[in-house]
Amino acid sequence: MEELREHIRNIKKELRLFMNGVTSAQQRKLGMSYNIIFGVEIPRLKEIAAKFPVDAGLAKALWKENIRESKLLAIFLLPEENYAEVAEEWIGECRYRENADNLAHTILSKLPDATERALKWICNSEELYCYCGFITLAHIFRSGKRLTDEQEKLFFMTASGILKSPTPHSNASQAMKALTFYCEDDEKAISFNTFHGEEIM
C-alpha cells in the first residue's frame, strides 16, 4: 500500500513538472469539470506512464481520482489481463470523449470478444457507450477483421439508423468512420449502400 501511495505521489510530481495552464484553461472552457486539470498533453502522459509499473492496483487507484491526467494514466498503466475486468465499468464512468478515445484504442479494441462487445455497445442509448462501440469497431476493422453475416446485418442496421436520424445524431461521424474502414472494398460498400437505400460509401 505504501508503494502504491509512493507511485501516486511521484506521478503527481511528474504532472506538476509538465503542467500547462493555458491548455488546462482551454480544456475547462470545453466543459471538462475535473477537480484538477494539469493540461499535460497525451504524448507526454505516455512518457510519464513509461516510468511507472504496469499494475492493476495503481491503474485502478488512478482511475478513481477526479483528475484528468490520472484517468488517462490509468488507461495506459492497466495490465492486459485486467482489460476485460474493468471494460464495462470504465465505459460507464467515462465523462468525456477524450477518455473514451483512449479507452477504445488501448483497452477495448484488444479484448478477446471486442467485436461482440462493440456491437452491443453501438446499440446502447447511452451516448458514450455508443461512441466507444463505433470507435472500437473502427480499430478492429482497420486491422482487417471482418464480421459474420449476422454481425454485419446488425452493424449495417445500427449505423444506417443513426445516419438516417431525422435530427443530427451525436455519433454519426463515428458510425461513418467505422463504416469507412469496414467498406474499404467495393463489394462491402455496395452492400451497405443497398442496405441503406442510398449511395453514401
C-alpha positions in Angstrom: 0.0 0.0 0.0 2.8 2.4 0.8 4.5 1.6 -2.5 1.2 2.4 -4.3 0.9 5.7 -2.5 4.6 6.5 -3.3 3.9 5.8 -7.0 0.9 8.2 -7.0 3.0 10.9 -5.2 5.7 10.5 -7.8 3.2 10.6 -10.7 1.8 13.9 -9.4 5.3 15.3 -9.1 5.8 14.5 -12.8 2.5 16.0 -13.7 3.3 19.3 -11.9 6.6 19.5 -13.9 4.7 19.5 -17.2 1.5 21.2 -16.2 0.3 23.7 -18.8 -2.0 26.4 -17.5 -3.1 27.6 -21.0 -4.1 24.1 -22.0 -5.8 23.5 -18.7 -7.9 26.6 -19.1 -8.9 25.6 -22.7 -10.0 22.2 -21.5 -12.1 23.7 -18.8 -13.7 26.0 -21.4 -14.5 22.9 -23.4 -16.6 21.7 -20.5 -14.2 19.4 -18.6 -15.1 19.7 -14.9 -12.4 17.6 -13.2 -11.2 18.7 -9.8 -7.8 19.1 -11.3 -6.6 19.5 -14.9 -2.8 19.8 -15.3 -3.1 20.3 -19.0 -0.5 17.7 -19.9 -0.6 16.5 -23.5 -1.2 12.8 -24.3 2.4 12.1 -25.7 3.9 13.5 -22.5 1.5 11.4 -20.4 2.6 8.3 -22.3 6.2 9.2 -21.5 5.3 9.6 -17.8 3.4 6.2 -17.8 6.6 4.5 -19.2 8.4 5.4 -15.9 5.9 3.5 -13.7 4.9 -0.2 -13.4 2.0 -1.6 -15.4 0.0 -2.5 -12.4 -3.8 -3.1 -11.8 -3.8 -1.7 -8.3 -2.1 1.5 -9.4 -4.3 1.9 -12.5 -7.5 1.4 -10.5 -6.4 3.9 -7.9 -5.6 6.5 -10.5 -8.9 5.9 -12.3 -10.8 6.8 -9.0 -9.3 10.2 -8.9 -11.2 13.1 -10.3 -8.1 14.3 -12.2 -7.9 14.4 -16.0 -4.4 13.1 -16.2 -4.9 10.4 -13.6 -7.8 8.9 -15.6 -5.7 8.8 -18.8 -2.7 7.3 -17.0 -4.9 4.6 -15.5 -5.8 3.5 -19.1 -2.1 3.4 -20.0 -1.0 1.5 -16.9 -3.6 -1.2 -16.7 -2.2 -4.7 -17.4 -3.8 -6.5 -20.4 -5.0 -9.4 -18.2 -7.3 -6.9 -16.4 -8.9 -5.3 -19.5 -12.0 -7.5 -19.5 -12.5 -6.9 -15.8 -12.8 -3.1 -16.0 -14.1 -2.5 -19.5 -17.8 -2.1 -18.8 -17.2 -0.3 -15.6 -14.8 2.3 -17.1 -17.0 3.0 -20.1 -19.9 3.6 -17.7 -17.7 6.0 -15.7 -16.4 7.9 -18.8 -17.4 11.5 -18.8 -15.6 12.8 -21.8 -14.7 11.6 -25.3 -11.0 12.0 -24.7 -11.2 9.2 -22.2 -13.4 7.1 -24.4 -11.0 7.5 -27.4 -8.0 6.3 -25.4 -10.1 3.6 -23.7 -11.2 2.2 -27.1 -7.7 2.4 -28.6 -5.7 1.0 -25.7 -8.1 -1.4 -24.0 -11.5 -2.1 -25.6 -10.2 -3.0 -29.1 -7.8 -5.5 -27.6 -10.5 -7.5 -25.7 -10.8 -11.2 -26.9 -14.5 -10.6 -27.5 -14.1 -6.9 -28.6 -16.3 -7.3 -31.7 -19.2 -8.9 -29.8 -19.0 -6.2 -27.1 -18.7 -3.3 -29.5 -21.8 -4.5 -31.5 -23.7 -4.5 -28.2 -22.4 -1.0 -27.2 -23.4 0.6 -30.5 -27.0 -0.3 -29.7 -26.8 1.3 -26.3 -28.8 4.5 -25.9 -26.1 6.0 -23.6 -24.1 8.3 -25.8 -20.6 7.3 -24.7 -21.3 3.5 -24.8 -22.4 4.0 -28.4 -19.4 6.2 -29.1 -17.0 3.6 -27.6 -18.7 0.9 -29.7 -18.1 2.6 -33.0 -14.6 3.7 -32.2 -13.7 0.2 -31.1 -15.1 -1.2 -34.3 -13.1 1.2 -36.3 -9.9 0.0 -34.7 -11.0 -3.6 -35.2 -11.8 -3.1 -38.9 -8.6 -1.2 -39.5 -6.7 -4.3 -38.5 -8.6 -6.3 -41.2 -11.2 -8.0 -39.1 -14.5 -8.8 -40.8 -17.9 -9.7 -39.4 -20.2 -12.7 -39.8 -23.3 -12.2 -41.9 -25.4 -11.8 -38.8 -23.0 -9.3 -37.2 -22.7 -7.4 -40.4 -26.5 -7.0 -40.6 -26.6 -5.7 -37.0 -23.8 -3.3 -37.8 -25.3 -2.0 -41.0 -28.8 -1.7 -39.4 -27.5 0.3 -36.4 -25.2 2.6 -38.5 -27.9 3.2 -41.1 -30.4 4.1 -38.4 -28.0 6.7 -36.9 -27.2 8.2 -40.3 -30.9 8.4 -41.2 -31.8 10.0 -37.9 -34.2 13.0 -38.5 -32.2 15.0 -36.1 -28.3 15.0 -36.1 -27.0 12.1 -34.1 -24.1 12.7 -31.8 -22.3 9.6 -33.0 -23.0 9.9 -36.8 -19.3 10.7 -37.5 -18.1 7.7 -35.5 -20.6 5.5 -37.4 -19.2 6.8 -40.7 -15.6 6.2 -39.5 -16.3 2.6 -38.7 -18.2 2.1 -42.0 -15.3 3.6 -43.9 -12.8 1.1 -42.5 -15.3 -1.8 -43.0 -16.3 -0.9 -46.5 -12.9 -0.4 -48.0 -13.6 -2.8 -50.8 -16.3 -2.1 -53.4 -18.3 -5.2 -52.5 -18.9 -4.1 -48.9 -19.6 -0.5 -49.9 -22.2 -1.7 -52.4 -23.7 -4.0 -49.7 -24.1 -1.1 -47.3 -25.4 1.3 -49.9 -28.0 -1.3 -50.9 -29.0 -1.8 -47.3 -29.1 1.9 -46.5 -31.1 2.7 -49.6 -28.8 5.4 -51.0 -25.2 5.7 -52.0 -23.1 7.2 -49.3 -20.0 5.0 -49.4 
